[in-house]
């Protein structure tokens, strides 16, 4: 059963649909999908619009042990639907497991299934489950494909929870690039769902059923690239949230709440990677959904590949360090290897070690060591006496004047402690605000989130076009601030950071002139440490950027002078 769950072809997850008669080779043209990727396992959720009833085509009478072409022995029926069946079989010639789709030669979709299978076989891309044979023989049409017993369906992986950000990033990157290559050859999938995506034991992602699954169901689309791109967006959405991005439950996943519409993954589940969340929304930006942050929607796999390439690379999580077991001496190391084990309860005699150094050479060595020890003790005693005499002379000539006041002046320094940030707000002196909704991400403890500025044409110094940009932090109570550490997203050129003691969380724009400046630093690195020059107690501290480095454009902003703050910490 485990092998069946990881390798069976997804052709039956909406059993009960009315059969379709469209040709599979039509799925390579560009247009609007008749059967969208919001498919579920129910007839009501799937719908049957745009379908016709096939002619009477009964499935062939097959059973376990039946052989095709005197080579493929059928083992287990995986699917039986709409006049066709899918089997796990054994290729007796090459002694390997394979999968087989079988339907009558007079079936309404037999010709389109053969055409789709042969086109898919010609692609030869290892990122897809390969079609090995497509044959019409003895009133049967059958398609033989690879069987991957070591692979796991995405739907099975999501049963235990959402994927880690790095795994989701790898999945969408590999699936998008594979589908882009297929569409360049005129092939589409149209049934790309969590049951059609597999992860192998080596961590590679593979796609099964290219063109063939749609042909078996008679699914066509006037816009196959858009259909497959939206399907990839749905896969990424499910990988991030463990939810299906439509109202209907599907593939073992719960759908979104009714009458809410399509909401971003980071609004569905806490801790979702923002870049991947926005990427999923851009791929799903069809049917009236709006791409996050007003980025252009991705309507083809090629556009999705470019959007993934523009994202900052997501690194894999650090491997957990496991402490090695405590060192234990073995019987071999203790010198008892090969000796018979003592009887339980028997007292073992302890061998008396031989007296050491009883030979003439040994006695001479003992005398030599003794002489060296006596000489060393004498030399040490002489040096100690000489040092004590010098000490007494120094004490006589220099009378000590140490008093209790001197002890007080040499008190231990005050320990440094991190100050907790209670609240924050963006400070705007002139012009538009930057991203006020993201200020809390500068002290959330997550270095992958940040508050960023806009991209400025002039720089690196922002004046006179803009006095600066920054954030006011609330420490809860008046605290003595000794330093601030600001983690920055961009390095290069230089970033100038100023610290001010503010009077409130939302000071007026004119208050900047009256604020007390307590520190400043300029850096080319991604960390700025500002040391307070004059100790001051303040509940509110303004981190004020007056110069920014030049950085290239990305999916979030244009090239220009800009900066982003990932983490802010104050010490006192």
Legacy VTK file of the C-alpha trace (Angstrom):
# vtk DataFile Version 3.0
C-alpha trace
ASCII
DATASET POLYDATA
POINTS 572 float
0.000 0.000 0.000
2.905 2.369 0.708
4.211 1.812 -2.794
0.805 2.451 -4.227
0.389 5.734 -2.364
3.695 7.113 -3.614
3.661 6.056 -7.224
0.069 5.703 -8.411
-0.920 8.077 -11.179
-3.426 10.803 -10.281
-6.271 10.201 -12.666
-9.193 9.488 -10.329
-9.476 12.219 -7.747
-12.843 13.480 -8.984
-14.600 10.205 -9.602
-18.090 10.609 -10.898
-17.392 13.462 -13.346
-19.072 13.174 -16.673
-16.575 11.979 -19.306
-15.053 14.552 -21.654
-14.513 14.194 -25.387
-11.998 16.942 -26.157
-8.682 15.984 -27.742
-5.519 16.017 -25.616
-3.402 17.583 -28.330
-5.612 20.684 -28.050
-4.168 21.223 -24.561
-1.030 22.698 -26.095
-2.794 25.802 -27.420
-3.120 28.959 -25.280
-6.561 30.053 -23.775
-9.053 29.715 -20.826
-9.175 26.488 -18.844
-12.389 24.509 -19.016
-11.531 22.543 -15.874
-9.467 24.689 -13.487
-6.958 23.472 -10.900
-9.370 24.029 -8.039
-10.457 20.406 -8.582
-11.451 18.344 -5.553
-12.500 14.789 -5.011
-16.229 15.574 -5.285
-18.475 15.959 -8.296
-20.029 19.145 -6.944
-16.678 20.851 -6.439
-15.335 19.699 -9.781
-18.291 20.467 -11.964
-18.944 19.132 -15.464
-19.314 22.261 -17.527
-18.132 21.974 -21.111
-18.320 18.164 -21.156
-20.164 15.617 -23.254
-21.206 12.013 -22.672
-18.892 9.543 -24.417
-20.075 6.723 -26.546
-20.418 3.334 -24.910
-16.842 2.230 -24.321
-16.540 -0.483 -21.682
-13.201 -1.093 -19.973
-11.415 -4.270 -21.020
-11.775 -7.266 -18.735
-8.364 -7.407 -17.105
-7.087 -9.002 -13.913
-3.916 -9.370 -11.886
-1.451 -11.599 -13.714
-2.621 -10.542 -17.201
0.291 -9.822 -19.563
0.523 -7.127 -22.206
2.869 -7.729 -25.144
4.105 -10.841 -23.287
6.117 -8.444 -21.150
4.106 -6.255 -18.770
2.449 -8.331 -16.031
-0.390 -6.493 -14.281
-0.132 -6.581 -10.479
-2.601 -4.158 -8.859
-5.389 -1.963 -10.211
-4.928 1.591 -8.991
-7.767 3.372 -10.845
-10.836 2.312 -12.792
-12.790 5.262 -14.213
-14.525 6.490 -17.390
-13.716 3.374 -19.373
-9.979 3.283 -18.600
-7.939 1.736 -15.810
-4.492 2.322 -14.318
-2.280 -0.442 -12.960
0.942 -1.120 -11.146
2.746 -3.702 -13.271
6.091 -5.459 -13.684
8.273 -5.251 -16.778
9.461 -8.862 -16.846
12.055 -8.139 -19.513
13.877 -5.455 -17.501
12.672 -6.695 -14.080
11.366 -3.379 -12.815
8.064 -1.914 -11.644
6.131 0.247 -14.117
2.758 1.968 -14.308
0.253 1.257 -17.107
-2.858 3.119 -18.330
-5.214 0.900 -20.369
-8.338 1.759 -22.388
-10.210 0.195 -25.309
-9.001 1.123 -28.781
-12.531 2.345 -29.632
-12.627 4.634 -26.564
-13.491 8.240 -27.451
-10.172 9.485 -26.050
-7.861 6.652 -27.196
-6.350 8.630 -30.114
-5.685 11.731 -28.003
-4.119 9.642 -25.203
-1.733 8.009 -27.679
-0.802 11.389 -29.161
-0.223 12.929 -25.745
1.883 9.982 -24.516
4.100 9.988 -27.596
4.602 13.749 -27.408
5.515 13.492 -23.710
7.955 10.633 -24.411
9.771 12.790 -26.974
10.427 15.507 -24.381
12.812 13.283 -22.410
13.128 15.735 -19.511
14.203 13.890 -16.304
12.135 16.293 -14.186
9.020 14.496 -15.479
7.989 10.886 -14.883
8.958 9.347 -18.221
6.583 7.650 -20.663
8.281 4.375 -21.640
5.873 2.984 -24.236
2.594 3.877 -25.984
1.009 1.000 -27.935
-2.239 0.041 -29.689
-2.562 -3.736 -29.723
-5.374 -6.347 -29.624
-8.156 -3.722 -29.407
-6.360 -2.060 -26.495
-4.418 1.177 -26.099
-1.950 1.199 -23.230
0.638 3.716 -22.000
3.586 2.490 -19.897
5.379 4.958 -17.604
7.972 4.994 -14.844
7.085 3.837 -11.329
8.887 5.633 -8.461
8.540 3.596 -5.262
10.949 5.899 -3.379
8.991 9.091 -4.165
6.361 10.780 -1.977
3.392 12.809 -3.197
3.146 16.439 -2.108
-0.315 15.699 -0.694
1.273 13.091 1.608
4.032 15.493 2.677
1.467 18.178 3.555
-0.536 15.787 5.733
1.995 16.355 8.536
2.201 20.150 8.130
3.414 22.895 5.749
6.839 22.713 4.157
9.865 24.580 5.462
10.577 27.810 3.482
13.652 26.292 1.819
11.710 23.161 0.738
8.842 25.281 -0.624
11.355 27.482 -2.471
13.021 24.426 -4.047
9.635 22.963 -4.995
8.296 26.046 -6.785
11.663 26.712 -8.459
12.012 23.202 -9.878
8.353 22.770 -10.842
8.184 26.187 -12.563
11.387 25.620 -14.553
10.223 22.142 -15.606
6.846 23.413 -16.817
8.525 26.324 -18.624
10.652 23.795 -20.536
7.566 21.708 -21.359
5.605 24.692 -22.674
8.524 25.692 -24.889
8.035 22.289 -26.545
4.273 22.835 -26.861
3.268 20.544 -23.993
1.055 21.396 -21.017
-0.151 19.503 -17.980
-3.603 20.917 -17.043
-3.866 18.516 -14.067
-0.997 19.854 -11.936
-2.084 19.230 -8.323
-0.531 17.856 -5.094
-1.066 14.274 -6.296
0.918 14.909 -9.498
4.028 16.351 -7.756
6.522 13.944 -6.180
9.633 14.411 -4.061
12.227 11.676 -4.427
14.427 10.340 -1.643
17.291 12.517 -2.972
15.196 15.687 -2.528
14.429 16.261 -6.228
10.904 17.234 -7.339
9.311 15.434 -10.290
6.017 15.815 -12.161
3.925 12.936 -13.459
1.155 12.809 -16.011
2.408 15.549 -18.380
-0.266 15.852 -21.107
-1.401 12.229 -20.471
-3.527 12.855 -17.354
-5.445 15.630 -19.123
-5.902 13.449 -22.207
-7.283 10.570 -20.123
-9.885 12.952 -18.688
-10.464 14.901 -21.880
-9.447 18.202 -20.253
-8.529 21.062 -22.592
-7.661 24.717 -22.179
-7.437 27.757 -24.416
-4.763 29.195 -22.053
-2.676 26.214 -20.907
0.265 28.355 -19.768
-1.960 30.435 -17.524
-3.717 27.321 -16.224
-0.450 25.587 -15.324
0.986 28.765 -13.772
-2.048 29.188 -11.533
-1.739 25.508 -10.596
1.881 26.071 -9.504
0.701 29.032 -7.434
-1.880 26.784 -5.765
0.837 24.203 -5.003
3.041 26.874 -3.397
0.064 28.257 -1.442
-0.708 24.769 -0.097
2.960 24.139 0.732
3.127 27.348 2.798
-0.231 27.141 4.596
-1.425 23.507 4.449
-4.653 24.978 2.979
-6.118 24.742 -0.527
-6.493 28.297 -1.947
-10.144 27.850 -2.899
-13.337 27.400 -0.903
-13.603 23.658 -1.554
-11.597 21.068 0.365
-9.296 19.057 -1.910
-6.356 16.619 -1.829
-6.671 16.148 1.923
-6.421 19.934 2.515
-9.038 22.275 3.959
-10.208 25.087 1.714
-10.389 28.765 2.602
-13.348 30.098 4.619
-16.490 30.844 2.645
-17.052 34.359 1.251
-13.551 35.525 2.253
-11.922 35.327 -1.144
-8.275 34.689 -1.897
-6.130 36.017 0.951
-2.329 36.009 1.112
-0.637 32.984 2.747
1.010 35.151 5.420
-2.497 36.194 6.500
-3.603 32.561 6.758
-0.697 31.249 8.810
1.825 32.984 11.057
5.505 32.780 10.180
5.057 32.332 6.421
7.995 33.629 4.351
6.894 36.961 2.885
8.670 36.593 -0.463
7.130 33.165 -1.090
3.728 34.446 0.038
3.841 37.251 -2.524
5.074 34.852 -5.205
2.084 32.559 -4.633
-0.300 35.511 -4.916
1.314 36.651 -8.161
0.863 33.180 -9.670
-2.742 32.997 -8.387
-3.617 36.515 -9.608
-6.428 35.344 -11.881
-10.205 35.533 -11.549
-10.025 39.033 -10.095
-7.401 38.321 -7.404
-4.897 41.142 -6.969
-1.159 40.515 -6.834
0.413 41.442 -3.502
2.175 44.827 -3.315
0.953 45.640 -6.824
3.566 43.444 -8.510
2.722 42.220 -11.995
0.894 38.893 -12.089
2.745 35.830 -13.437
0.663 34.294 -16.231
3.248 31.919 -17.749
5.761 29.498 -16.227
8.591 31.540 -17.789
7.434 34.669 -15.924
7.216 32.644 -12.721
10.780 31.347 -13.225
12.033 34.934 -13.583
10.153 36.006 -10.447
11.731 33.149 -8.482
15.198 34.102 -9.785
14.720 37.705 -8.589
13.980 36.574 -5.037
16.756 36.547 -2.429
18.040 32.996 -2.141
16.492 31.080 0.764
19.135 29.075 2.560
18.443 25.639 4.059
18.047 25.507 7.850
21.180 24.976 9.887
21.662 21.285 10.747
20.958 20.495 14.378
24.117 19.590 16.279
23.920 16.329 18.180
26.362 15.976 21.040
28.533 12.860 20.702
27.983 10.130 23.294
30.207 10.104 26.329
33.532 8.359 25.854
33.516 4.850 27.237
36.527 2.624 27.557
36.110 -0.752 25.953
37.460 -4.052 27.244
39.933 -3.962 24.379
41.279 -0.561 25.545
41.490 -1.794 29.121
43.772 -4.639 28.097
41.322 -7.506 28.692
40.605 -8.267 25.006
40.608 -12.002 24.449
40.610 -12.894 28.135
37.869 -15.149 29.461
35.136 -13.341 31.374
35.234 -13.922 35.129
32.551 -16.035 36.743
29.820 -13.990 38.472
30.477 -13.581 42.180
34.067 -14.865 41.998
36.710 -12.655 43.614
39.488 -11.868 41.184
43.043 -11.652 42.536
44.730 -8.333 41.931
48.161 -8.782 40.389
50.894 -6.970 42.365
52.865 -4.681 40.041
56.613 -5.276 39.985
58.698 -2.812 42.019
59.810 0.009 39.730
63.406 0.784 38.733
65.182 -1.975 40.667
68.015 -2.364 38.170
71.376 -0.551 38.307
70.252 1.806 35.541
67.051 2.520 37.419
68.881 3.438 40.624
71.180 5.804 38.698
68.168 7.450 37.100
66.529 7.975 40.509
69.637 9.684 41.874
69.848 11.961 38.832
66.204 13.002 39.168
66.653 13.631 42.894
69.661 15.878 42.237
67.739 17.892 39.658
64.840 18.403 42.049
67.162 19.616 44.850
68.842 22.083 42.451
65.497 23.384 41.235
64.234 23.888 44.799
67.380 25.780 45.744
67.176 28.091 42.738
63.516 28.772 43.366
64.112 29.586 47.031
66.856 32.034 46.128
64.658 33.845 43.561
61.766 34.037 46.047
63.987 35.523 48.766
65.382 38.098 46.354
61.893 39.161 45.271
60.733 39.558 48.893
63.710 41.774 49.705
63.016 44.043 46.722
59.379 44.263 47.780
60.287 45.362 51.322
62.609 48.073 50.007
59.920 49.432 47.728
57.402 49.517 50.578
59.810 51.454 52.805
60.540 54.184 50.227
57.005 54.612 48.912
54.478 54.923 51.713
50.999 53.906 50.634
48.340 56.543 50.578
45.401 54.268 49.789
42.197 55.343 51.487
38.611 54.147 51.556
37.800 56.748 48.886
40.203 55.021 46.491
38.333 51.757 46.923
35.091 53.471 46.013
36.575 54.895 42.809
37.597 51.439 41.596
34.083 49.987 41.687
33.205 47.263 39.136
31.666 48.522 35.859
27.913 48.322 35.458
26.809 45.221 33.472
25.355 45.775 29.981
21.803 44.542 29.368
19.528 44.514 26.324
16.540 46.844 26.506
13.162 45.481 25.406
11.308 47.371 22.664
7.595 47.793 23.425
6.373 49.612 20.314
7.585 51.490 17.237
6.306 53.959 14.630
7.730 55.396 11.417
8.819 59.045 11.710
8.038 61.237 8.691
9.435 64.772 8.486
8.463 65.550 4.886
7.086 63.776 1.845
5.524 60.311 1.840
5.961 57.598 4.440
8.127 54.590 3.532
6.463 51.385 4.821
4.896 52.189 8.210
3.147 48.827 8.418
6.471 46.979 8.564
8.182 48.763 11.484
7.372 45.942 13.927
9.419 43.564 11.775
12.608 45.336 12.859
12.341 43.940 16.407
10.449 40.659 15.911
13.592 38.532 16.270
13.360 37.297 12.661
16.255 38.433 10.449
14.386 37.458 7.272
11.784 40.221 7.784
12.500 43.926 7.510
11.288 47.511 7.088
12.571 49.093 3.893
12.842 52.564 2.414
11.805 53.659 -1.020
14.364 53.846 -3.853
15.721 57.401 -4.229
17.296 58.740 -7.420
19.695 61.095 -5.628
22.208 59.988 -3.035
23.832 58.681 -1.017
22.970 61.710 1.158
19.199 62.224 1.016
19.245 65.962 1.765
18.077 68.384 0.523
15.375 66.311 -1.188
14.486 64.551 2.054
15.993 65.189 5.543
16.029 61.474 6.280
13.908 58.431 7.087
13.599 56.460 10.293
11.681 54.826 13.123
10.911 55.911 16.707
11.127 53.081 19.285
9.285 52.944 22.623
11.298 51.289 25.442
8.326 51.271 27.844
9.983 53.436 30.508
12.815 55.944 30.602
16.009 53.927 30.126
19.693 54.830 29.992
20.733 53.853 26.449
24.419 53.109 25.900
24.416 51.735 22.337
22.253 50.569 19.458
22.934 47.745 16.978
21.131 48.057 13.635
21.205 45.135 11.178
20.929 46.336 7.548
19.863 44.495 4.393
22.138 46.283 1.893
25.882 46.913 2.153
28.167 49.012 -0.056
28.641 52.758 -0.501
27.770 53.998 2.947
24.862 54.155 5.354
24.682 56.925 7.967
22.662 56.210 11.113
21.848 58.822 13.776
20.321 58.311 17.232
18.070 60.915 18.862
16.316 61.009 22.219
12.651 61.709 21.376
9.812 63.033 23.528
7.033 60.766 22.236
6.297 57.830 19.932
4.799 60.125 17.279
6.701 63.447 17.420
5.742 66.293 15.108
7.872 66.774 11.964
9.297 70.003 13.413
10.503 68.232 16.581
13.632 66.884 14.849
15.418 70.233 15.340
14.773 70.164 19.083
15.665 66.495 19.652
18.908 65.651 21.464
21.346 63.818 19.193
23.075 61.067 21.193
25.092 59.162 18.569
26.046 58.752 14.918
27.910 56.219 12.760
28.621 55.651 9.055
29.246 52.124 7.758
29.708 50.200 4.506
28.755 46.881 6.125
25.378 45.358 6.928
25.668 46.102 10.654
25.778 49.580 12.210
26.746 49.890 15.895
26.006 53.364 17.293
27.630 54.138 20.664
25.995 56.866 22.733
28.497 59.688 23.259
26.704 61.226 26.237
24.664 59.068 28.650
21.006 60.067 28.622
17.759 58.569 29.902
14.885 58.453 27.421
11.821 56.314 26.839
11.752 57.030 23.086
14.726 56.670 20.720
14.745 57.698 17.050
16.869 55.692 14.568
17.361 58.207 11.743
18.955 57.355 8.339
20.384 60.335 6.445
22.485 58.540 3.793
21.757 55.301 1.936
23.802 52.950 -0.310
22.992 52.291 -3.957
21.453 48.865 -4.603
20.121 47.105 -7.733
16.447 46.557 -8.393
14.545 43.515 -7.181
10.962 42.268 -7.118
10.095 44.746 -4.353
11.673 48.011 -5.555
13.529 49.746 -8.387
17.308 50.312 -8.402
18.454 53.392 -6.501
19.663 54.623 -3.145
17.791 52.551 -0.583
18.165 50.563 2.634
16.239 48.074 4.735
16.455 47.456 8.493
16.103 43.822 9.597
16.847 44.001 13.359
17.290 46.775 15.954
18.614 46.181 19.481
19.302 48.724 22.249
21.608 48.119 25.213
21.831 50.069 28.437
LINES 1 573
572 0 1 2 3 4 5 6 7 8 9 10 11 12 13 14 15 16 17 18 19 20 21 22 23 24 25 26 27 28 29 30 31 32 33 34 35 36 37 38 39 40 41 42 43 44 45 46 47 48 49 50 51 52 53 54 55 56 57 58 59 60 61 62 63 64 65 66 67 68 69 70 71 72 73 74 75 76 77 78 79 80 81 82 83 84 85 86 87 88 89 90 91 92 93 94 95 96 97 98 99 100 101 102 103 104 105 106 107 108 109 110 111 112 113 114 115 116 117 118 119 120 121 122 123 124 125 126 127 128 129 130 131 132 133 134 135 136 137 138 139 140 141 142 143 144 145 146 147 148 149 150 151 152 153 154 155 156 157 158 159 160 161 162 163 164 165 166 167 168 169 170 171 172 173 174 175 176 177 178 179 180 181 182 183 184 185 186 187 188 189 190 191 192 193 194 195 196 197 198 199 200 201 202 203 204 205 206 207 208 209 210 211 212 213 214 215 216 217 218 219 220 221 222 223 224 225 226 227 228 229 230 231 232 233 234 235 236 237 238 239 240 241 242 243 244 245 246 247 248 249 250 251 252 253 254 255 256 257 258 259 260 261 262 263 264 265 266 267 268 269 270 271 272 273 274 275 276 277 278 279 280 281 282 283 284 285 286 287 288 289 290 291 292 293 294 295 296 297 298 299 300 301 302 303 304 305 306 307 308 309 310 311 312 313 314 315 316 317 318 319 320 321 322 323 324 325 326 327 328 329 330 331 332 333 334 335 336 337 338 339 340 341 342 343 344 345 346 347 348 349 350 351 352 353 354 355 356 357 358 359 360 361 362 363 364 365 366 367 368 369 370 371 372 373 374 375 376 377 378 379 380 381 382 383 384 385 386 387 388 389 390 391 392 393 394 395 396 397 398 399 400 401 402 403 404 405 406 407 408 409 410 411 412 413 414 415 416 417 418 419 420 421 422 423 424 425 426 427 428 429 430 431 432 433 434 435 436 437 438 439 440 441 442 443 444 445 446 447 448 449 450 451 452 453 454 455 456 457 458 459 460 461 462 463 464 465 466 467 468 469 470 471 472 473 474 475 476 477 478 479 480 481 482 483 484 485 486 487 488 489 490 491 492 493 494 495 496 497 498 499 500 501 502 503 504 505 506 507 508 509 510 511 512 513 514 515 516 517 518 519 520 521 522 523 524 525 526 527 528 529 530 531 532 533 534 535 536 537 538 539 540 541 542 543 544 545 546 547 548 549 550 551 552 553 554 555 556 557 558 559 560 561 562 563 564 565 566 567 568 569 570 571
